[in-house]
Amino acid sequence: LVLPVIQSGPGEFTICLIINPSGTPVHGRCSVYRNGAEVAWRQLALDGRSRLMIDPTTEFPSISESDFLLIQTDLPVISCELFGDTVKLAALDGLPTDEFSSPLYCPHVAAGDFGIQYTSTITLVNSVGAPASVRLELYRDDGSLAVYKTTTINGLSKTDLDVASLFSPMTPITGYVLIDPQGATGIAG
């Protein structure tokens, strides 16, 4: 499972939760990846039906917002991230790193000036060692294809893509993005 969000700025926090839904103990590791390399890790051991909370900024003091966590265990686990600050809180389930290639969807994006400037960022993680070329298709609300781009995600790396910078829409746009891994495995986002 991939946990892609690390908030480590002043007043921000990230908490990672790992749950063992089985009655059997689970063992594994939680690794920090940065630009294609594992830079830190810790062992995981969860008793049956137990939960583990990890503060990645405490557990891995050198972690940064450009990093991601990869959870690998001998039995399936459930994971989630809680992140935010004193005003806002968000939750994100751990993202599976499927061994097959399946499309991903970003169900809502907005970019441009709608009387207020909107920005959208798509975060993608390549959880395998080889680079992957993915096709991103921006669709309008009516389902028509506005534009598509292809980008490469380096192996064991995370990329944050600004929708306006990536697609360069001529006018403000809302819609959704289809991410086609084009046969690559291990893409999460």
C-alpha positions as CSV (number, residue, x, y, z in Angstrom):
1,L,0.0,0.0,0.0
2,V,1.2,3.5,-0.8
3,L,0.7,6.4,1.6
4,P,1.6,9.4,-0.6
5,V,0.8,12.5,1.6
6,I,3.5,13.8,4.0
7,Q,2.7,17.2,5.6
8,S,5.6,18.4,7.6
9,G,5.4,22.2,7.5
10,P,4.9,24.4,10.6
11,G,1.6,23.5,12.3
12,E,1.0,20.6,10.0
13,F,0.8,16.9,10.8
14,T,0.5,13.4,9.2
15,I,-0.5,10.3,11.1
16,C,-0.5,6.9,9.4
17,L,-2.8,4.1,10.7
18,I,-2.2,0.4,9.8
19,I,-4.8,-2.1,10.8
20,N,-4.5,-5.9,10.8
21,P,-8.0,-7.2,10.2
22,S,-6.9,-10.8,10.6
23,G,-6.7,-12.8,13.8
24,T,-3.1,-13.8,12.7
25,P,-0.1,-11.7,13.4
26,V,1.3,-9.6,10.5
27,H,4.9,-8.7,9.8
28,G,6.4,-6.4,7.2
29,R,8.0,-3.0,6.7
30,C,7.2,0.6,6.2
31,S,9.7,2.3,3.8
32,V,10.3,5.9,2.9
33,Y,11.1,6.5,-0.8
34,R,12.6,9.6,-2.2
35,N,13.5,10.0,-5.9
36,G,13.7,6.3,-6.6
37,A,15.6,5.2,-3.5
38,E,14.6,3.8,-0.2
39,V,16.0,6.3,2.4
40,A,14.6,4.9,5.6
41,W,12.5,2.0,6.9
42,R,11.1,0.4,10.0
43,Q,9.9,-3.1,10.8
44,L,6.1,-3.7,11.3
45,A,4.6,-6.2,13.6
46,L,0.9,-6.2,14.3
47,D,-0.9,-8.7,16.5
48,G,-4.2,-10.1,15.3
49,R,-6.8,-7.4,14.9
50,S,-4.5,-4.7,16.2
51,R,-3.8,-1.2,15.0
52,L,-0.6,0.7,14.7
53,M,-0.2,4.5,14.6
54,I,2.9,6.0,13.0
55,D,3.8,9.7,13.0
56,P,6.2,9.7,10.0
57,T,7.8,13.0,10.9
58,T,8.8,11.5,14.3
59,E,9.6,8.0,13.0
60,F,11.6,9.3,10.1
61,P,13.0,12.8,11.0
62,S,14.4,13.4,7.5
63,I,11.1,12.8,5.7
64,S,9.9,15.5,3.4
65,E,6.7,16.3,1.5
66,S,8.3,14.9,-1.8
67,D,8.6,11.5,-0.2
68,F,6.0,8.7,0.1
69,L,5.6,5.6,2.3
70,L,5.3,2.1,1.0
71,I,3.7,-0.6,3.3
72,Q,4.7,-4.2,2.5
73,T,3.3,-7.0,4.7
74,D,3.1,-10.8,4.6
75,L,-0.7,-10.6,5.0
76,P,-3.2,-8.0,3.8
77,V,-3.6,-4.9,6.0
78,I,-5.7,-1.8,5.9
79,S,-4.1,1.6,6.0
80,C,-5.1,5.3,6.1
81,E,-3.5,8.7,6.5
82,L,-4.8,11.6,8.5
83,F,-3.2,14.9,7.6
84,G,-3.8,18.6,8.1
85,D,-3.4,21.3,10.7
86,T,-5.3,22.9,13.5
87,V,-8.0,24.1,11.1
88,K,-8.5,21.3,8.6
89,L,-8.2,17.5,8.6
90,A,-8.3,15.1,5.7
91,A,-8.1,11.3,5.4
92,L,-6.8,9.1,2.6
93,D,-7.0,5.3,2.4
94,G,-3.8,3.5,1.6
95,L,-3.5,3.2,-2.1
96,P,-3.2,-0.4,-3.5
97,T,-0.2,-1.1,-5.8
98,D,-1.9,-3.5,-8.1
99,E,0.1,-6.1,-9.9
100,F,-2.0,-5.4,-13.0
101,S,-2.5,-2.3,-15.0
102,S,-5.9,-0.6,-14.4
103,P,-7.0,3.0,-15.1
104,L,-7.2,5.5,-12.3
105,Y,-9.6,8.4,-12.1
106,C,-9.4,11.8,-10.5
107,P,-13.1,12.5,-10.3
108,H,-13.0,16.3,-10.0
109,V,-10.5,18.9,-11.2
110,A,-10.9,22.6,-11.6
111,A,-8.3,25.0,-13.1
112,G,-8.5,28.6,-13.9
113,D,-10.2,31.8,-12.8
114,F,-13.9,31.3,-11.9
115,G,-14.1,34.6,-10.1
116,I,-11.7,32.9,-7.7
117,Q,-8.5,31.1,-8.8
118,Y,-8.8,27.3,-8.7
119,T,-5.9,24.9,-8.8
120,S,-5.9,21.1,-8.8
121,T,-3.0,18.8,-8.2
122,I,-2.8,15.1,-9.1
123,T,-0.4,13.0,-7.1
124,L,0.9,9.8,-8.7
125,V,3.3,7.2,-7.3
126,N,5.2,4.6,-9.2
127,S,5.8,1.8,-6.6
128,V,8.0,-0.3,-8.8
129,G,11.7,0.2,-9.9
130,A,11.2,0.8,-13.6
131,P,10.0,4.1,-15.1
132,A,6.4,4.2,-16.3
133,S,4.9,6.3,-19.1
134,V,1.3,7.2,-18.2
135,R,-1.4,9.0,-20.3
136,L,-3.5,11.6,-18.6
137,E,-6.8,12.6,-20.3
138,L,-8.7,15.7,-19.2
139,Y,-12.4,15.4,-19.8
140,R,-14.9,18.2,-19.6
141,D,-18.0,17.9,-17.4
142,D,-20.0,16.9,-20.5
143,G,-17.7,13.9,-21.1
144,S,-15.9,15.3,-24.1
145,L,-12.1,14.9,-24.2
146,A,-10.4,18.3,-23.7
147,V,-6.8,17.3,-24.0
148,Y,-4.4,14.5,-23.2
149,K,-0.7,14.4,-22.2
150,T,1.8,11.6,-21.6
151,T,4.3,11.9,-18.7
152,T,6.9,9.6,-17.3
153,I,7.1,8.7,-13.6
154,N,10.5,7.5,-12.5
155,G,10.7,4.2,-10.6
156,L,10.0,4.3,-6.9
157,S,9.1,8.0,-7.2
158,K,6.2,10.4,-6.5
159,T,5.1,13.2,-8.8
160,D,2.7,16.1,-8.2
161,L,1.1,17.4,-11.4
162,D,-0.6,20.7,-11.5
163,V,-3.6,20.4,-13.8
164,A,-3.3,23.9,-15.3
165,S,0.5,23.5,-16.0
166,L,0.1,20.0,-17.4
167,F,-2.8,20.6,-19.7
168,S,-2.6,24.4,-20.4
169,P,-6.3,24.9,-20.8
170,M,-7.1,28.1,-22.7
171,T,-10.2,28.9,-20.5
172,P,-11.1,27.9,-17.0
173,I,-12.2,24.2,-16.9
174,T,-13.8,21.7,-14.6
175,G,-14.1,18.0,-15.3
176,Y,-12.2,14.8,-14.4
177,V,-8.9,13.1,-15.4
178,L,-8.5,9.5,-16.5
179,I,-5.0,8.2,-15.9
180,D,-4.1,5.3,-18.2
181,P,-1.0,3.4,-16.9
182,Q,-0.5,2.0,-20.5
183,G,0.4,-1.4,-19.2
184,A,2.6,-0.3,-16.3
185,T,2.1,-1.9,-12.9
186,G,2.4,-0.4,-9.5
187,I,0.9,3.0,-10.3
188,A,-1.1,4.5,-7.5
189,G,-2.7,7.9,-7.1
